[in-house]
Amino acid sequence: MVALLLAASAALWGASRLKWSPELTGSEQVSALIPLALIYLAGVAGVLATSGWPRRAVGVLLALTGIAACWPAVNGAFEHAQGLPARGLALLGGLAVVAAGVLLVRRGHRMPRLGAKYQAPAAARSASEPSGEKEMWRALSEGDDPTL
């Protein structure tokens, strides 16, 4: 999902640099392309930092903004028939974000969360008592010298 979001961000940034008409580039004709690309980069951080229902909410928001990225690509594309490669790249980026959003909603709860393996000291004490080397490291973390 992270790779889809990065690819979509790159696709929208690339589409913003290509010509959409003889006199205008993508960012001049559709000013939302670069902000949407930045939203998808921020979505990567949202995916990695959240879990559970917040991650699913990020997925819904990303899917909705993916639809917003698809709209300028198809709006008026058949009337002017200009800038089709740029519009196709923007459409591909938008569809990638929609796919990433749907995958997050469906399977986001199964993905690991950033920093999930670390626990607060109170939670570590309430867990089963570690033995051996783990106990010594925990004692060192709390300021005790287990060798004395």
N, CA, C and O atoms as a GROMACS GRO file, in nm:
protein
  592
    1MET      N    1   0.081  -0.119   0.000
    1MET     CA    2   0.000   0.000   0.000
    1MET      C    3   0.086   0.125   0.000
    1MET      O    4   0.054   0.226  -0.064
    2VAL      N    5   0.196   0.117   0.073
    2VAL     CA    6   0.287   0.230   0.076
    2VAL      C    7   0.346   0.252  -0.064
    2VAL      O    8   0.360   0.366  -0.109
    3ALA      N    9   0.382   0.143  -0.131
    3ALA     CA   10   0.437   0.155  -0.266
    3ALA      C   11   0.334   0.214  -0.362
    3ALA      O   12   0.369   0.294  -0.449
    4LEU      N   13   0.208   0.175  -0.349
    4LEU     CA   14   0.103   0.233  -0.433
    4LEU      C   15   0.089   0.384  -0.410
    4LEU      O   16   0.074   0.460  -0.505
    5LEU      N   17   0.096   0.425  -0.285
    5LEU     CA   18   0.085   0.568  -0.255
    5LEU      C   19   0.204   0.646  -0.307
    5LEU      O   20   0.188   0.757  -0.358
    6LEU      N   21   0.323   0.589  -0.295
    6LEU     CA   22   0.442   0.657  -0.348
    6LEU      C   23   0.437   0.666  -0.500
    6LEU      O   24   0.472   0.768  -0.557
    7ALA      N   25   0.394   0.558  -0.564
    7ALA     CA   26   0.382   0.559  -0.710
    7ALA      C   27   0.276   0.659  -0.756
    7ALA      O   28   0.295   0.729  -0.855
    8ALA      N   29   0.166   0.666  -0.685
    8ALA     CA   30   0.060   0.760  -0.720
    8ALA      C   31   0.107   0.904  -0.704
    8ALA      O   32   0.077   0.989  -0.787
    9SER      N   33   0.180   0.929  -0.598
    9SER     CA   34   0.233   1.063  -0.577
    9SER      C   35   0.329   1.102  -0.689
    9SER      O   36   0.325   1.214  -0.739
   10ALA      N   37   0.415   1.009  -0.728
   10ALA     CA   38   0.508   1.036  -0.838
   10ALA      C   39   0.433   1.054  -0.969
   10ALA      O   40   0.471   1.139  -1.050
   11ALA      N   41   0.327   0.976  -0.992
   11ALA     CA   42   0.250   0.988  -1.115
   11ALA      C   43   0.181   1.124  -1.124
   11ALA      O   44   0.180   1.187  -1.230
   12LEU      N   45   0.123   1.170  -1.014
   12LEU     CA   46   0.056   1.300  -1.018
   12LEU      C   47   0.156   1.414  -1.033
   12LEU      O   48   0.130   1.513  -1.102
   13TRP      N   49   0.271   1.401  -0.968
   13TRP     CA   50   0.372   1.504  -0.985
   13TRP      C   51   0.420   1.506  -1.130
   13TRP      O   52   0.438   1.613  -1.188
   14GLY      N   53   0.441   1.387  -1.189
   14GLY     CA   54   0.481   1.381  -1.329
   14GLY      C   55   0.375   1.437  -1.422
   14GLY      O   56   0.408   1.506  -1.518
   15ALA      N   57   0.249   1.407  -1.395
   15ALA     CA   58   0.140   1.460  -1.477
   15ALA      C   59   0.131   1.612  -1.466
   15ALA      O   60   0.089   1.678  -1.561
   16SER      N   61   0.169   1.666  -1.352
   16SER     CA   62   0.165   1.812  -1.336
   16SER      C   63   0.273   1.880  -1.419
   16SER      O   64   0.261   1.999  -1.449
   17ARG      N   65   0.378   1.809  -1.455
   17ARG     CA   66   0.487   1.866  -1.533
   17ARG      C   67   0.467   1.851  -1.684
   17ARG      O   68   0.531   1.922  -1.762
   18LEU      N   69   0.380   1.760  -1.726
   18LEU     CA   70   0.357   1.737  -1.868
   18LEU      C   71   0.256   1.838  -1.924
   18LEU      O   72   0.182   1.901  -1.849
   19LYS      N   73   0.255   1.850  -2.056
   19LYS     CA   74   0.161   1.942  -2.124
   19LYS      C   75   0.022   1.879  -2.130
   19LYS      O   76   0.006   1.766  -2.177
   20TRP      N   77  -0.079   1.953  -2.084
   20TRP     CA   78  -0.218   1.909  -2.093
   20TRP      C   79  -0.288   1.977  -2.210
   20TRP      O   80  -0.390   1.928  -2.258
   21SER      N   81  -0.233   2.087  -2.255
   21SER     CA   82  -0.281   2.157  -2.373
   21SER      C   83  -0.158   2.223  -2.437
   21SER      O   84  -0.052   2.225  -2.375
   22PRO      N   85  -0.170   2.277  -2.556
   22PRO     CA   86  -0.051   2.334  -2.621
   22PRO      C   87   0.016   2.445  -2.540
   22PRO      O   88   0.137   2.465  -2.553
   23GLU      N   89  -0.059   2.515  -2.460
   23GLU     CA   90   0.002   2.628  -2.387
   23GLU      C   91   0.011   2.607  -2.236
   23GLU      O   92   0.074   2.688  -2.168
   24LEU      N   93  -0.050   2.503  -2.180
   24LEU     CA   94  -0.054   2.486  -2.035
   24LEU      C   95   0.000   2.349  -1.991
   24LEU      O   96  -0.026   2.247  -2.056
   25THR      N   97   0.075   2.350  -1.881
   25THR     CA   98   0.116   2.224  -1.820
   25THR      C   99   0.006   2.178  -1.725
   25THR      O  100  -0.092   2.248  -1.704
   26GLY      N  101   0.024   2.061  -1.670
   26GLY     CA  102  -0.078   2.006  -1.580
   26GLY      C  103  -0.100   2.090  -1.457
   26GLY      O  104  -0.214   2.110  -1.415
   27SER      N  105   0.008   2.141  -1.397
   27SER     CA  106  -0.008   2.222  -1.276
   27SER      C  107  -0.072   2.356  -1.306
   27SER      O  108  -0.132   2.416  -1.217
   28GLU      N  109  -0.059   2.407  -1.430
   28GLU     CA  110  -0.123   2.532  -1.466
   28GLU      C  111  -0.271   2.511  -1.498
   28GLU      O  112  -0.354   2.598  -1.470
   29GLN      N  113  -0.304   2.398  -1.556
   29GLN     CA  114  -0.443   2.372  -1.593
   29GLN      C  115  -0.524   2.317  -1.476
   29GLN      O  116  -0.639   2.356  -1.455
   30VAL      N  117  -0.464   2.227  -1.400
   30VAL     CA  118  -0.530   2.167  -1.284
   30VAL      C  119  -0.440   2.191  -1.163
   30VAL      O  120  -0.342   2.119  -1.142
   31SER      N  121  -0.472   2.292  -1.085
   31SER     CA  122  -0.384   2.331  -0.974
   31SER      C  123  -0.384   2.232  -0.859
   31SER      O  124  -0.301   2.244  -0.769
   32ALA      N  125  -0.472   2.136  -0.859
   32ALA     CA  126  -0.482   2.041  -0.747
   32ALA      C  127  -0.386   1.924  -0.758
   32ALA      O  128  -0.376   1.845  -0.664
   33LEU      N  129  -0.316   1.908  -0.869
   33LEU     CA  130  -0.232   1.790  -0.886
   33LEU      C  131  -0.118   1.782  -0.785
   33LEU      O  132  -0.096   1.676  -0.725
   34ILE      N  133  -0.047   1.890  -0.765
   34ILE     CA  134   0.065   1.887  -0.671
   34ILE      C  135   0.017   1.875  -0.526
   34ILE      O  136   0.075   1.796  -0.451
   35PRO      N  137  -0.087   1.949  -0.484
   35PRO     CA  138  -0.137   1.925  -0.347
   35PRO      C  139  -0.186   1.783  -0.324
   35PRO      O  140  -0.167   1.728  -0.215
   36LEU      N  141  -0.248   1.723  -0.424
   36LEU     CA  142  -0.292   1.583  -0.408
   36LEU      C  143  -0.172   1.490  -0.396
   36LEU      O  144  -0.175   1.396  -0.318
   37ALA      N  145  -0.066   1.517  -0.473
   37ALA     CA  146   0.055   1.436  -0.461
   37ALA      C  147   0.114   1.446  -0.321
   37ALA      O  148   0.162   1.347  -0.266
   38LEU      N  149   0.110   1.566  -0.263
   38LEU     CA  150   0.160   1.584  -0.126
   38LEU      C  151   0.071   1.515  -0.023
   38LEU      O  152   0.119   1.464   0.078
   39ILE      N  153  -0.059   1.513  -0.048
   39ILE     CA  154  -0.152   1.443   0.041
   39ILE      C  155  -0.119   1.294   0.043
   39ILE      O  156  -0.125   1.230   0.148
   40TYR      N  157  -0.083   1.240  -0.073
   40TYR     CA  158  -0.052   1.097  -0.080
   40TYR      C  159   0.078   1.066  -0.008
   40TYR      O  160   0.093   0.959   0.050
   41LEU      N  161   0.174   1.158  -0.012
   41LEU     CA  162   0.295   1.138   0.067
   41LEU      C  163   0.264   1.143   0.217
   41LEU      O  164   0.319   1.065   0.294
   42ALA      N  165   0.176   1.234   0.257
   42ALA     CA  166   0.133   1.238   0.397
   42ALA      C  167   0.053   1.113   0.433
   42ALA      O  168   0.056   1.068   0.547
   43GLY      N  169  -0.018   1.058   0.335
   43GLY     CA  170  -0.093   0.934   0.358
   43GLY      C  171  -0.002   0.818   0.394
   43GLY      O  172  -0.041   0.729   0.469
   44VAL      N  173   0.121   0.819   0.340
   44VAL     CA  174   0.218   0.715   0.376
   44VAL      C  175   0.246   0.721   0.526
   44VAL      O  176   0.248   0.618   0.593
   45ALA      N  177   0.266   0.841   0.578
   45ALA     CA  178   0.290   0.856   0.722
   45ALA      C  179   0.167   0.815   0.801
   45ALA      O  180   0.179   0.753   0.907
   46GLY      N  181   0.049   0.848   0.751
   46GLY     CA  182  -0.074   0.809   0.819
   46GLY      C  183  -0.093   0.659   0.824
   46GLY      O  184  -0.141   0.605   0.923
   47VAL      N  185  -0.056   0.592   0.717
   47VAL     CA  186  -0.067   0.445   0.713
   47VAL      C  187   0.030   0.382   0.812
   47VAL      O  188  -0.007   0.287   0.882
   48LEU      N  189   0.152   0.432   0.817
   48LEU     CA  190   0.252   0.372   0.904
   48LEU      C  191   0.230   0.401   1.051
   48LEU      O  192   0.264   0.320   1.137
   49ALA      N  193   0.173   0.516   1.082
   49ALA     CA  194   0.160   0.557   1.222
   49ALA      C  195   0.032   0.511   1.290
   49ALA      O  196   0.023   0.516   1.412
   50THR      N  197  -0.066   0.468   1.214
   50THR     CA  198  -0.195   0.433   1.274
   50THR      C  199  -0.220   0.283   1.267
   50THR      O  200  -0.146   0.209   1.202
   51SER      N  201  -0.324   0.242   1.335
   51SER     CA  202  -0.369   0.103   1.328
   51SER      C  203  -0.518   0.100   1.362
   51SER      O  204  -0.572   0.198   1.414
   52GLY      N  205  -0.583  -0.010   1.332
   52GLY     CA  206  -0.724  -0.026   1.366
   52GLY      C  207  -0.814   0.065   1.286
   52GLY      O  208  -0.794   0.084   1.166
   53TRP      N  209  -0.915   0.123   1.352
   53TRP     CA  210  -1.013   0.205   1.282
   53TRP      C  211  -0.953   0.336   1.230
   53TRP      O  212  -0.998   0.382   1.125
   54PRO      N  213  -0.854   0.400   1.297
   54PRO     CA  214  -0.795   0.520   1.235
   54PRO      C  215  -0.728   0.490   1.101
   54PRO      O  216  -0.732   0.572   1.009
   55ARG      N  217  -0.666   0.372   1.090
   55ARG     CA  218  -0.604   0.336   0.962
   55ARG      C  219  -0.711   0.316   0.855
   55ARG      O  220  -0.690   0.351   0.739
   56ARG      N  221  -0.824   0.260   0.895
   56ARG     CA  222  -0.933   0.244   0.799
   56ARG      C  223  -0.989   0.380   0.758
   56ARG      O  224  -1.027   0.399   0.642
   57ALA      N  225  -0.995   0.473   0.851
   57ALA     CA  226  -1.041   0.609   0.817
   57ALA      C  227  -0.944   0.675   0.719
   57ALA      O  228  -0.986   0.745   0.627
   58VAL      N  229  -0.815   0.653   0.738
   58VAL     CA  230  -0.715   0.704   0.643
   58VAL      C  231  -0.739   0.642   0.506
   58VAL      O  232  -0.728   0.710   0.404
   59GLY      N  233  -0.773   0.514   0.504
   59GLY     CA  234  -0.802   0.446   0.377
   59GLY      C  235  -0.922   0.506   0.306
   59GLY      O  236  -0.920   0.523   0.184
   60VAL      N  237  -1.027   0.538   0.381
   60VAL     CA  238  -1.146   0.599   0.321
   60VAL      C  239  -1.112   0.737   0.265
   60VAL      O  240  -1.152   0.771   0.153
   61LEU      N  241  -1.038   0.816   0.342
   61LEU     CA  242  -1.000   0.949   0.295
   61LEU      C  243  -0.911   0.942   0.171
   61LEU      O  244  -0.927   1.021   0.078
   62LEU      N  245  -0.819   0.847   0.170
   62LEU     CA  246  -0.733   0.832   0.053
   62LEU      C  247  -0.813   0.790  -0.070
   62LEU      O  248  -0.789   0.840  -0.180
   63ALA      N  249  -0.908   0.698  -0.052
   63ALA     CA  250  -0.990   0.655  -0.166
   63ALA      C  251  -1.071   0.772  -0.221
   63ALA      O  252  -1.085   0.785  -0.343
   64LEU      N  253  -1.126   0.856  -0.133
   64LEU     CA  254  -1.203   0.972  -0.180
   64LEU      C  255  -1.115   1.072  -0.254
   64LEU      O  256  -1.155   1.127  -0.356
   65THR      N  257  -0.994   1.097  -0.203
   65THR     CA  258  -0.906   1.189  -0.273
   65THR      C  259  -0.853   1.127  -0.402
   65THR      O  260  -0.819   1.199  -0.496
   66GLY      N  261  -0.846   0.994  -0.408
   66GLY     CA  262  -0.810   0.928  -0.533
   66GLY      C  263  -0.913   0.951  -0.641
   66GLY      O  264  -0.880   0.970  -0.758
   67ILE      N  265  -1.039   0.948  -0.602
   67ILE     CA  266  -1.146   0.980  -0.696
   67ILE      C  267  -1.135   1.125  -0.741
   67ILE      O  268  -1.159   1.157  -0.857
   68ALA      N  269  -1.098   1.213  -0.647
   68ALA     CA  270  -1.079   1.354  -0.681
   68ALA      C  271  -0.963   1.372  -0.779
   68ALA      O  272  -0.965   1.464  -0.861
   69ALA      N  273  -0.863   1.287  -0.772
   69ALA     CA  274  -0.750   1.294  -0.866
   69ALA      C  275  -0.789   1.240  -1.003
   69ALA      O  276  -0.734   1.283  -1.105
   70CYS      N  277  -0.881   1.145  -1.007
   70CYS     CA  278  -0.925   1.088  -1.136
   70CYS      C  279  -1.013   1.185  -1.212
   70CYS      O  280  -1.011   1.185  -1.336
   71TRP      N  281  -1.090   1.267  -1.143
   71TRP     CA  282  -1.186   1.354  -1.210
   71TRP      C  283  -1.122   1.450  -1.310
   71TRP      O  284  -1.169   1.457  -1.423
   72PRO      N  285  -1.016   1.526  -1.274
   72PRO     CA  286  -0.959   1.616  -1.375
   72PRO      C  287  -0.900   1.543  -1.495
   72PRO      O  288  -0.893   1.598  -1.605
   73ALA      N  289  -0.858   1.420  -1.475
   73ALA     CA  290  -0.799   1.344  -1.584
   73ALA      C  291  -0.903   1.306  -1.689
   73ALA      O  292  -0.872   1.303  -1.808
   74VAL      N  293  -1.024   1.278  -1.647
   74VAL     CA  294  -1.127   1.237  -1.743
   74VAL      C  295  -1.219   1.353  -1.782
   74VAL      O  296  -1.288   1.344  -1.884
   75ASN      N  297  -1.223   1.459  -1.705
   75ASN     CA  298  -1.310   1.573  -1.734
   75ASN      C  299  -1.256   1.649  -1.856
   75ASN      O  300  -1.153   1.716  -1.847
   76GLY      N  301  -1.325   1.638  -1.965
   76GLY     CA  302  -1.286   1.709  -2.087
   76GLY      C  303  -1.179   1.641  -2.168
   76GLY      O  304  -1.130   1.699  -2.265
   77ALA      N  305  -1.141   1.521  -2.134
   77ALA     CA  306  -1.034   1.452  -2.208
   77ALA      C  307  -1.077   1.416  -2.348
   77ALA      O  308  -0.994   1.414  -2.439
   78PHE      N  309  -1.203   1.387  -2.368
   78PHE     CA  310  -1.250   1.344  -2.500
   78PHE      C  311  -1.293   1.461  -2.588
   78PHE      O  312  -1.308   1.445  -2.710
   79GLU      N  313  -1.313   1.578  -2.529
   79GLU     CA  314  -1.349   1.695  -2.607
   79GLU      C  315  -1.229   1.752  -2.681
   79GLU      O  316  -1.236   1.784  -2.800
   80HIS      N  317  -1.121   1.764  -2.610
   80HIS     CA  318  -1.003   1.829  -2.668
   80HIS      C  319  -0.903   1.729  -2.725
   80HIS      O  320  -0.829   1.763  -2.818
   81ALA      N  321  -0.899   1.610  -2.673
   81ALA     CA  322  -0.807   1.504  -2.717
   81ALA      C  323  -0.662   1.552  -2.714
   81ALA      O  324  -0.581   1.509  -2.797
   82GLN      N  325  -0.631   1.639  -2.620
   82GLN     CA  326  -0.494   1.686  -2.605
   82GLN      C  327  -0.445   1.647  -2.466
   82GLN      O  328  -0.523   1.639  -2.371
   83GLY      N  329  -0.320   1.624  -2.458
   83GLY     CA  330  -0.260   1.590  -2.330
   83GLY      C  331  -0.302   1.454  -2.278
   83GLY      O  332  -0.307   1.432  -2.157
   84LEU      N  333  -0.332   1.363  -2.369
   84LEU     CA  334  -0.379   1.231  -2.325
   84LEU      C  335  -0.275   1.154  -2.244
   84LEU      O  336  -0.313   1.087  -2.148
   85PRO      N  337  -0.145   1.160  -2.277
   85PRO     CA  338  -0.048   1.090  -2.190
   85PRO      C  339  -0.046   1.147  -2.048
   85PRO      O  340  -0.039   1.072  -1.951
   86ALA      N  341  -0.053   1.279  -2.037
   86ALA     CA  342  -0.052   1.341  -1.904
   86ALA      C  343  -0.180   1.307  -1.828
   86ALA      O  344  -0.176   1.277  -1.709
   87ARG      N  345  -0.293   1.311  -1.897
   87ARG     CA  346  -0.420   1.276  -1.833
   87ARG      C  347  -0.422   1.129  -1.793
   87ARG      O  348  -0.475   1.093  -1.688
   88GLY      N  349  -0.364   1.044  -1.878
   88GLY     CA  350  -0.356   0.902  -1.846
   88GLY      C  351  -0.271   0.876  -1.724
   88GLY      O  352  -0.304   0.790  -1.642
   89LEU      N  353  -0.161   0.951  -1.710
   89LEU     CA  354  -0.074   0.936  -1.593
   89LEU      C  355  -0.146   0.981  -1.467
   89LEU      O  356  -0.133   0.917  -1.362
   90ALA      N  357  -0.221   1.090  -1.476
   90ALA     CA  358  -0.299   1.136  -1.360
   90ALA      C  359  -0.407   1.036  -1.325
   90ALA      O  360  -0.433   1.010  -1.207
   91LEU      N  361  -0.472   0.980  -1.426
   91LEU     CA  362  -0.576   0.879  -1.401
   91LEU      C  363  -0.516   0.754  -1.336
   91LEU      O  364  -0.574   0.698  -1.244
   92LEU      N  365  -0.400   0.713  -1.384
   92LEU     CA  366  -0.332   0.597  -1.325
   92LEU      C  367  -0.296   0.623  -1.179
   92LEU      O  368  -0.312   0.535  -1.094
   93GLY      N  369  -0.247   0.742  -1.150
   93GLY     CA  370  -0.215   0.777  -1.011
   93GLY      C  371  -0.339   0.778  -0.923
   93GLY      O  372  -0.335   0.729  -0.810
   94GLY      N  373  -0.448   0.834  -0.973
   94GLY     CA  374  -0.573   0.836  -0.896
   94GLY      C  375  -0.627   0.697  -0.870
   94GLY      O  376  -0.674   0.668  -0.761
   95LEU      N  377  -0.620   0.611  -0.971
   95LEU     CA  378  -0.668   0.474  -0.953
   95LEU      C  379  -0.580   0.396  -0.855
   95LEU      O  380  -0.630   0.312  -0.780
   96ALA      N  381  -0.451   0.424  -0.855
   96ALA     CA  382  -0.361   0.359  -0.758
   96ALA      C  383  -0.397   0.399  -0.616
   96ALA      O  384  -0.390   0.316  -0.525
   97VAL      N  385  -0.434   0.524  -0.596
   97VAL     CA  386  -0.472   0.569  -0.462
   97VAL      C  387  -0.605   0.508  -0.421
   97VAL      O  388  -0.622   0.470  -0.305
   98VAL      N  389  -0.699   0.499  -0.513
   98VAL     CA  390  -0.827   0.434  -0.482
   98VAL      C  391  -0.802   0.289  -0.442
   98VAL      O  392  -0.861   0.241  -0.345
   99ALA      N  393  -0.715   0.220  -0.515
   99ALA     CA  394  -0.683   0.081  -0.481
   99ALA      C  395  -0.616   0.072  -0.344
   99ALA      O  396  -0.649  -0.017  -0.265
  100ALA      N  397  -0.523   0.162  -0.315
  100ALA     CA  398  -0.457   0.161  -0.184
  100ALA      C  399  -0.557   0.189  -0.072
  100ALA      O  400  -0.551   0.127   0.034
  101GLY      N  401  -0.650   0.282  -0.095
  101GLY     CA  402  -0.751   0.313   0.006
  101GLY      C  403  -0.843   0.195   0.033
  101GLY      O  404  -0.875   0.166   0.148
  102VAL      N  405  -0.885   0.127  -0.073
  102VAL     CA  406  -0.972   0.010  -0.056
  102VAL      C  407  -0.897  -0.101   0.017
  102VAL      O  408  -0.954  -0.167   0.104
  103LEU      N  409  -0.771  -0.123  -0.018
  103LEU     CA  410  -0.692  -0.224   0.053
  103LEU      C  411  -0.674  -0.190   0.200
  103LEU      O  412  -0.675  -0.278   0.286
  104LEU      N  413  -0.656  -0.062   0.229
  104LEU     CA  414  -0.644  -0.022   0.369
  104LEU      C  415  -0.772  -0.047   0.447
  104LEU      O  416  -0.768  -0.091   0.562
  105VAL      N  417  -0.885  -0.019   0.386
  105VAL     CA  418  -1.012  -0.041   0.454
  105VAL      C  419  -1.033  -0.190   0.478
  105VAL      O  420  -1.079  -0.231   0.584
  106ARG      N  421  -1.000  -0.271   0.379
  106ARG     CA  422  -1.025  -0.415   0.391
  106ARG      C  423  -0.922  -0.488   0.474
  106ARG      O  424  -0.957  -0.576   0.552
  107ARG      N  425  -0.793  -0.455   0.459
  107ARG     CA  426  -0.687  -0.533   0.523
  107ARG      C  427  -0.594  -0.452   0.611
  107ARG      O  428  -0.492  -0.503   0.658
  108GLY      N  429  -0.626  -0.328   0.635
  108GLY     CA  430  -0.538  -0.241   0.712
  108GLY      C  431  -0.517  -0.285   0.855
  108GLY      O  432  -0.411  -0.260   0.913
  109HIS      N  433  -0.616  -0.351   0.913
  109HIS     CA  434  -0.604  -0.394   1.052
  109HIS      C  435  -0.503  -0.508   1.068
  109HIS      O  436  -0.457  -0.533   1.179
  110ARG      N  437  -0.467  -0.575   0.960
  110ARG     CA  438  -0.370  -0.685   0.968
  110ARG      C  439  -0.226  -0.638   0.957
  110ARG      O  440  -0.134  -0.711   0.992
  111MET      N  441  -0.206  -0.518   0.909
  111MET     CA  442  -0.071  -0.466   0.891
  111MET      C  443  -0.010  -0.427   1.025
  111MET      O  444  -0.082  -0.383   1.115
  112PRO      N  445   0.122  -0.442   1.040
  112PRO     CA  446   0.185  -0.398   1.165
  112PRO      C  447   0.188  -0.246   1.174
  112PRO      O  448   0.188  -0.175   1.074
  113ARG      N  449   0.190  -0.199   1.297
  113ARG     CA  450   0.196  -0.055   1.322
  113ARG      C  451   0.338  -0.016   1.356
  113ARG      O  452   0.410  -0.094   1.418
  114LEU      N  453   0.379   0.102   1.317
  114LEU     CA  454   0.512   0.152   1.346
  114LEU      C  455   0.531   0.163   1.497
  114LEU      O  456   0.452   0.229   1.564
  115GLY      N  457   0.634   0.100   1.550
  115GLY     CA  458   0.664   0.106   1.693
  115GLY      C  459   0.577   0.019   1.780
  115GLY      O  460   0.575   0.037   1.902
  116ALA      N  461   0.503  -0.075   1.722
  116ALA     CA  462   0.412  -0.157   1.800
  116ALA      C  463   0.485  -0.255   1.891
  116ALA      O  464   0.428  -0.302   1.989
  117LYS      N  465   0.610  -0.287   1.860
  117LYS     CA  466   0.680  -0.385   1.942
  117LYS      C  467   0.734  -0.326   2.072
  117LYS      O  468   0.777  -0.399   2.161
  118TYR      N  469   0.732  -0.193   2.083
  118TYR     CA  470   0.780  -0.130   2.205
  118TYR      C  471   0.664  -0.107   2.300
  118TYR      O  472   0.556  -0.066   2.257
  119GLN      N  473   0.685  -0.134   2.428
  119GLN     CA  474   0.580  -0.116   2.527
  119GLN      C  475   0.624  -0.014   2.630
  119GLN      O  476   0.743   0.008   2.651
  120ALA      N  477   0.527   0.047   2.695
  120ALA     CA  478   0.556   0.136   2.806
  120ALA      C  479   0.606   0.052   2.923
  120ALA      O  480   0.570  -0.065   2.933
  121PRO      N  481   0.687   0.108   3.012
  121PRO     CA  482   0.738   0.032   3.126
  121PRO      C  483   0.629  -0.031   3.212
  121PRO      O  484   0.647  -0.143   3.260
  122ALA      N  485   0.517   0.038   3.234
  122ALA     CA  486   0.409  -0.019   3.314
  122ALA      C  487   0.349  -0.141   3.246
  122ALA      O  488   0.316  -0.239   3.313
  123ALA      N  489   0.334  -0.136   3.117
  123ALA     CA  490   0.280  -0.250   3.044
  123ALA      C  491   0.379  -0.366   3.045
  123ALA      O  492   0.339  -0.482   3.049
  124ALA      N  493   0.507  -0.334   3.042
  124ALA     CA  494   0.609  -0.440   3.045
  124ALA      C  495   0.608  -0.511   3.181
  124ALA      O  496   0.628  -0.632   3.187
  125ARG      N  497   0.586  -0.435   3.290
  125ARG     CA  498   0.583  -0.498   3.422
  125ARG      C  499   0.459  -0.584   3.441
  125ARG      O  500   0.464  -0.688   3.508
  126SER      N  501   0.348  -0.542   3.381
  126SER     CA  502   0.226  -0.620   3.397
  126SER      C  503   0.227  -0.747   3.313
  126SER      O  504   0.150  -0.839   3.339
  127ALA      N  505   0.313  -0.754   3.213
  127ALA     CA  506   0.325  -0.874   3.130
  127ALA      C  507   0.395  -0.982   3.212
  127ALA      O  508   0.445  -0.956   3.321
  128SER      N  509   0.399  -1.100   3.159
  128SER     CA  510   0.466  -1.209   3.231
  128SER      C  511   0.611  -1.175   3.251
  128SER      O  512   0.673  -1.109   3.167
  129GLU      N  513   0.666  -1.220   3.362
  129GLU     CA  514   0.803  -1.188   3.398
  129GLU      C  515   0.902  -1.249   3.300
  129GLU      O  516   0.901  -1.371   3.279
  130PRO      N  517   0.987  -1.168   3.241
  130PRO     CA  518   1.089  -1.222   3.152
  130PRO      C  519   1.198  -1.293   3.232
  130PRO      O  520   1.216  -1.267   3.351
  131SER      N  521   1.267  -1.380   3.167
  131SER     CA  522   1.372  -1.454   3.237
  131SER      C  523   1.504  -1.438   3.163
  131SER      O  524   1.507  -1.405   3.045
  132GLY      N  525   1.611  -1.464   3.234
  132GLY     CA  526   1.743  -1.467   3.173
  132GLY      C  527   1.791  -1.330   3.129
  132GLY      O  528   1.788  -1.234   3.205
  133GLU      N  529   1.835  -1.325   3.006
  133GLU     CA  530   1.896  -1.206   2.952
  133GLU      C  531   1.798  -1.089   2.944
  133GLU      O  532   1.837  -0.974   2.967
  134LYS      N  533   1.672  -1.116   2.913
  134LYS     CA  534   1.573  -1.009   2.905
  134LYS      C  535   1.554  -0.942   3.041
  134LYS      O  536   1.539  -0.820   3.049
  135GLU      N  537   1.556  -1.022   3.146
  135GLU     CA  538   1.543  -0.967   3.282
  135GLU      C  539   1.658  -0.874   3.315
  135GLU      O  540   1.638  -0.768   3.376
  136MET      N  541   1.778  -0.912   3.276
  136MET     CA  542   1.895  -0.827   3.304
  136MET      C  543   1.885  -0.695   3.227
  136MET      O  544   1.916  -0.590   3.283
  137TRP      N  545   1.842  -0.698   3.103
  137TRP     CA  546   1.828  -0.576   3.025
  137TRP      C  547   1.720  -0.486   3.084
  137TRP      O  548   1.736  -0.364   3.088
  138ARG      N  549   1.610  -0.545   3.130
  138ARG     CA  550   1.504  -0.467   3.191
  138ARG      C  551   1.554  -0.401   3.318
  138ARG      O  552   1.523  -0.285   3.344
  139ALA      N  553   1.632  -0.474   3.398
  139ALA     CA  554   1.686  -0.419   3.521
  139ALA      C  555   1.782  -0.302   3.489
  139ALA      O  556   1.780  -0.201   3.559
  140LEU      N  557   1.862  -0.316   3.387
  140LEU     CA  558   1.950  -0.207   3.347
  140LEU      C  559   1.871  -0.084   3.303
  140LEU      O  560   1.909   0.029   3.332
  141SER      N  561   1.762  -0.107   3.232
  141SER     CA  562   1.677   0.003   3.188
  141SER      C  563   1.615   0.077   3.304
  141SER      O  564   1.593   0.198   3.296
  142GLU      N  565   1.587   0.007   3.412
  142GLU     CA  566   1.527   0.069   3.530
  142GLU      C  567   1.632   0.128   3.623
  142GLU      O  568   1.597   0.190   3.724
  143GLY      N  569   1.760   0.112   3.592
  143GLY     CA  570   1.867   0.172   3.673
  143GLY      C  571   1.930   0.077   3.774
  143GLY      O  572   2.015   0.120   3.852
  144ASP      N  573   1.891  -0.050   3.775
  144ASP     CA  574   1.950  -0.146   3.867
  144ASP      C  575   2.065  -0.218   3.798
  144ASP      O  576   2.062  -0.240   3.677
  145ASP      N  577   2.165  -0.253   3.876
  145ASP     CA  578   2.276  -0.331   3.823
  145ASP      C  579   2.256  -0.475   3.860
  145ASP      O  580   2.271  -0.510   3.977
  146PRO      N  581   2.221  -0.562   3.766
  146PRO     CA  582   2.191  -0.701   3.800
  146PRO      C  583   2.314  -0.784   3.832
  146PRO      O  584   2.300  -0.898   3.876
  147THR      N  585   2.433  -0.731   3.812
  147THR     CA  586   2.554  -0.807   3.839
  147THR      C  587   2.598  -0.798   3.985
  147THR      O  588   2.686  -0.872   4.028
  148LEU      N  589   2.537  -0.708   4.061
  148LEU     CA  590   2.577  -0.694   4.203
  148LEU      C  591   2.502  -0.787   4.292
  148LEU      O  592   2.524  -0.787   4.413
   0.00000   0.00000   0.00000
